C-alpha cells in the first residue's frame, strides 16, 4: 500500500493536518496505535482556546497560537462542534500580581492579541459574582474560548475521512525504514505501509518515533496534569475561564466551565518518568481544591463527578519543534506540542501543509467538502422537534443514559456514522453517555448490547477502551 503522505497519530494535531491535506489531490493515510481518534492527549486536557498573551515573541507557539485562535470561529461552523468564546480572567491577589498582569497585557498586545484589558476588583465582581473577595483585579482576555477537545478531533477526522483520507487503527509503528522512494512503516502486527512523506504527530511518543529515523534526537519529559470534573449544576458557578498568575511551566490551576456545561478545575503540573502515569493522587487533588478555592468563593465540592489525568509532551527547548532535518526532508516531526497545542492545531496544520507543498505538488480538489454535520443532540431539541424525530425513528424515544439524557438513536448514530465508535469510550466521546452522575453504572451494559448488535459481534468482544478492557468477562453457553 503506497501513499503520498502518512500521518502517524490521530490526535487533534494529526487530524487537523489530515483535514488540511484532504483539500488536495493526495493519497493520505492516518495510522493510529489505538482503537479510535482522540485517545491520548486530546481526550484529557483543559479544552481552552488560549488568547496567546503568555507566549514568547518570535516562537512558533506564539505565532501559531494567535493564528489558530482566530481560525476556530470558522472551523466550528464548518465542522459543527461547540465553541464558546467565553473569555478568560487572570486574577491578581496583590500589587505584585497586578504588575505581572500589566506585563502580560503589554506582551500580548505586542504579539497582536486583541481584546486585552485590566479590570478592577469591582469590574471583575460585576462580571463574575462568585469570584473570590481577596482579588485586587484581573486581566480580561476576551478572545479566549472553550471547546470539547475530543469533539473537535472527531469532527476533523470525520471530515478528513469524508474527503478521502484513510484511517488505520490498531497500527502501532515499531520501525521506519528509508527507501529510495520514501519510507516504509512497519507495524506491531507485522503489516506495513509505504509513503513518499511521513508526518510524525504522535504527541507524547513523538520523540520515540522521531528517533527511529530523525537526524536530531529528542527526549520528552512528560508533565502530568490532574483534573477534577464537577457536574452541570456546578458549571453555572462562573461563565469565564478563571486563571491565576502563570508559572514558568504551567498556566496554573484554572476554574472553567466546559463546552458541555460542566465545571472543570486543575491541572497540576508534575514531571513524571513514565508515559503511562495517568493515576490520580490524593495530594494532587487536594492541591487543586486548595488553589481553586482561592479563585472562587465557594467551590461546590459535593458536585464532583470524577477525576482524571493527562500528560503534556514537555520539551526543555521551550517551543514547538516542527522540522524535517538532514537527508530526511520528507519526514516531518512535530515534537513538544504541548499547550497551546489545542489552540494552535488548525494553524499547525496549515504550517505543515506549506512544508508539504515544498516537497510534493499540491493541486486543490474541485470537490472538497469543508462541511461536517455533527450528531443530533436529542436533549437540545424542542418538544416539537423531539416528537417529529421519534415519529421518524423510534430509537430516539428510548432513553439509554438517563443522567445525560442520551437516547438509543444517538448511540446508534455514533456507531454507524463516518469513523464510527467501536468501543464504549468511543461512544462516550461522541455522545457523552456514561459522563453523568452515575458514571456509566446504569448504561454501560445497555450501550454494550447496542454495540454488539450494531457491529454484529458477541458482547464478550465489546470493550471499554482497548482489547484488555472487556465490558463482560464471560460468555453464556
ChimeraX attribute file (.defattr): number of C-alpha atoms within 10 A of each C-alpha:
attribute: neighborCount
match mode: 1-to-1
recipient: residues
	/A:1	7
	/A:2	16
	/A:3	18
	/A:4	16
	/A:5	26
	/A:6	27
	/A:7	24
	/A:8	27
	/A:9	29
	/A:10	33
	/A:11	30
	/A:12	34
	/A:13	30
	/A:14	30
	/A:15	33
	/A:16	27
	/A:17	28
	/A:18	31
	/A:19	27
	/A:20	22
	/A:21	27
	/A:22	25
	/A:23	21
	/A:24	20
	/A:25	16
	/A:26	19
	/A:27	17
	/A:28	25
	/A:29	25
	/A:30	27
	/A:31	24
	/A:32	25
	/A:33	19
	/A:34	19
	/A:35	19
	/A:36	24
	/A:37	31
	/A:38	27
	/A:39	22
	/A:40	20
	/A:41	21
	/A:42	25
	/A:43	20
	/A:44	21
	/A:45	23
	/A:46	25
	/A:47	22
	/A:48	26
	/A:49	30
	/A:50	25
	/A:51	29
	/A:52	30
	/A:53	24
	/A:54	17
	/A:55	20
	/A:56	16
	/A:57	14
	/A:58	10
	/A:59	14
	/A:60	18
	/A:61	26
	/A:62	25
	/A:63	19
	/A:64	24
	/A:65	28
	/A:66	27
	/A:67	22
	/A:68	27
	/A:69	25
	/A:70	18
	/A:71	15
	/A:72	24
	/A:73	14
	/A:74	10
	/A:75	19
	/A:76	18
	/A:77	15
	/A:78	18
	/A:79	20
	/A:80	17
	/A:81	24
	/A:82	17
	/A:83	21
	/A:84	19
	/A:85	19
	/A:86	18
	/A:87	22
	/A:88	27
	/A:89	26
	/A:90	25
	/A:91	28
	/A:92	25
	/A:93	19
	/A:94	12
	/A:95	11
	/A:96	9
	/A:97	19
	/A:98	22
	/A:99	12
	/A:100	15
	/A:101	23
	/A:102	15
	/A:103	14
	/A:104	21
	/A:105	23
	/A:106	16
	/A:107	18
	/A:108	24
	/A:109	15
	/A:110	12
	/A:111	19
	/A:112	16
	/A:113	22
	/A:114	17
	/A:115	15
	/A:116	21
	/A:117	15
	/A:118	18
	/A:119	18
	/A:120	14
	/A:121	19
	/A:122	14
	/A:123	13
	/A:124	22
	/A:125	16
	/A:126	10
	/A:127	13
	/A:128	17
	/A:129	15
	/A:130	17
	/A:131	22
	/A:132	20
	/A:133	15
	/A:134	15
	/A:135	21
	/A:136	18
	/A:137	24
	/A:138	27
	/A:139	25
	/A:140	23
	/A:141	26
	/A:142	18
	/A:143	21
	/A:144	22
	/A:145	24
	/A:146	25
	/A:147	24
	/A:148	21
	/A:149	27
	/A:150	24
	/A:151	24
	/A:152	27
	/A:153	25
	/A:154	28
	/A:155	29
	/A:156	32
	/A:157	29
	/A:158	25
	/A:159	27
	/A:160	29
	/A:161	21
	/A:162	19
	/A:163	20
	/A:164	20
	/A:165	24
	/A:166	19
	/A:167	23
	/A:168	17
	/A:169	16
	/A:170	15
	/A:171	23
	/A:172	20
	/A:173	21
	/A:174	15
	/A:175	14
	/A:176	20
	/A:177	12
	/A:178	15
	/A:179	11
	/A:180	6
	/A:181	10
	/A:182	19
	/A:183	24
	/A:184	20
	/A:185	21
	/A:186	18
	/A:187	18
	/A:188	13
	/A:189	11
	/A:190	10
	/A:191	11
	/A:192	17
	/A:193	17
	/A:194	22
	/A:195	23
	/A:196	21
	/A:197	23
	/A:198	29
	/A:199	25
	/A:200	24
	/A:201	29
	/A:202	28
	/A:203	29
	/A:204	24
	/A:205	18
	/A:206	22
	/A:207	25
	/A:208	18
	/A:209	22
	/A:210	24
	/A:211	15
	/A:212	13
	/A:213	16
	/A:214	21
	/A:215	13
	/A:216	12
	/A:217	11
	/A:218	18
	/A:219	17
	/A:220	21
	/A:221	20
	/A:222	25
	/A:223	25
	/A:224	26
	/A:225	24
	/A:226	27
	/A:227	26
	/A:228	21
	/A:229	22
	/A:230	26
	/A:231	23
	/A:232	19
	/A:233	12
	/A:234	20
	/A:235	22
	/A:236	13
	/A:237	22
	/A:238	18
	/A:239	19
	/A:240	24
	/A:241	24
	/A:242	25
	/A:243	22
	/A:244	22
	/A:245	20
	/A:246	16
	/A:247	8
	/A:248	6
	/A:249	12
	/A:250	15
	/A:251	18
	/A:252	20
	/A:253	26
	/A:254	24
	/A:255	29
	/A:256	28
	/A:257	30
	/A:258	26
	/A:259	22
	/A:260	15
	/A:261	16
	/A:262	21
	/A:263	27
	/A:264	23
	/A:265	27
	/A:266	28
	/A:267	26
	/A:268	23
	/A:269	20
	/A:270	15
	/A:271	14
	/A:272	14
	/A:273	11
	/A:274	12
	/A:275	17
	/A:276	12
	/A:277	14
	/A:278	16
	/A:279	11
	/A:280	17
	/A:281	13
	/A:282	8
	/A:283	8
	/A:284	18
	/A:285	20
	/A:286	11
	/A:287	17
	/A:288	22
	/A:289	17
	/A:290	13
	/A:291	19
	/A:292	22
	/A:293	18
	/A:294	18
	/A:295	25
	/A:296	20
	/A:297	15
	/A:298	13
	/A:299	19
	/A:300	15
	/A:301	14
	/A:302	9
	/A:303	17
	/A:304	17
	/A:305	18
	/A:306	14
	/A:307	17
	/A:308	18
	/A:309	21
	/A:310	26
	/A:311	28
	/A:312	25
	/A:313	23
	/A:314	24
	/A:315	20
	/A:316	11
	/A:317	10
	/A:318	13
	/A:319	19
	/A:320	22
	/A:321	17
	/A:322	20
	/A:323	20
	/A:324	19
	/A:325	14
	/A:326	11
	/A:327	9
	/A:328	17
	/A:329	15
	/A:330	23
	/A:331	24
	/A:332	23
	/A:333	24
	/A:334	22
	/A:335	28
	/A:336	28
	/A:337	26
	/A:338	22
	/A:339	21
	/A:340	23
	/A:341	24
	/A:342	28
	/A:343	32
	/A:344	31
	/A:345	27
	/A:346	27
	/A:347	25
	/A:348	29
	/A:349	23
	/A:350	19
	/A:351	16
	/A:352	19
	/A:353	18
	/A:354	14
	/A:355	17
	/A:356	21
	/A:357	12
	/A:358	10
	/A:359	12
	/A:360	16
	/A:361	11
	/A:362	16
	/A:363	11
	/A:364	13
	/A:365	13
	/A:366	9
	/A:367	9
	/A:368	16
	/A:369	14
	/A:370	18
	/A:371	17
	/A:372	18
	/A:373	13
	/A:374	17
	/A:375	16
	/A:376	15
	/A:377	14
	/A:378	19
	/A:379	12
	/A:380	10
	/A:381	12
	/A:382	10
	/A:383	11
	/A:384	8
	/A:385	12
	/A:386	16
	/A:387	15
	/A:388	12
	/A:389	18
	/A:390	15
	/A:391	12
	/A:392	10
	/A:393	11
	/A:394	14
	/A:395	17
	/A:396	22
	/A:397	17
	/A:398	14
	/A:399	16
	/A:400	25
	/A:401	26
	/A:402	16
	/A:403	18
	/A:404	18
	/A:405	17
	/A:406	23
	/A:407	22
	/A:408	19
	/A:409	21
	/A:410	24
	/A:411	27
	/A:412	20
	/A:413	17
	/A:414	23
	/A:415	21
	/A:416	15
	/A:417	12
	/A:418	15
	/A:419	18
	/A:420	17
	/A:421	24
	/A:422	23
	/A:423	25
	/A:424	26
	/A:425	20
	/A:426	24
	/A:427	25
	/A:428	19
	/A:429	22
	/A:430	21
	/A:431	23
	/A:432	20
	/A:433	27
	/A:434	25
	/A:435	17
	/A:436	20
	/A:437	18
	/A:438	14
	/A:439	16
	/A:440	19
	/A:441	11
	/A:442	15
	/A:443	19
	/A:444	19
	/A:445	17
	/A:446	14
	/A:447	24
	/A:448	25
	/A:449	17
	/A:450	19
	/A:451	27
	/A:452	18
	/A:453	13
	/A:454	14
	/A:455	15
	/A:456	9
	/A:457	12
	/A:458	13
	/A:459	21
	/A:460	16
	/A:461	18
	/A:462	26
	/A:463	20
	/A:464	19
	/A:465	19
	/A:466	16
	/A:467	12
	/A:468	8
	/A:469	13
	/A:470	18
	/A:471	18
	/A:472	14
	/A:473	11
	/A:474	10
	/A:475	9
	/A:476	4
	/A:477	3
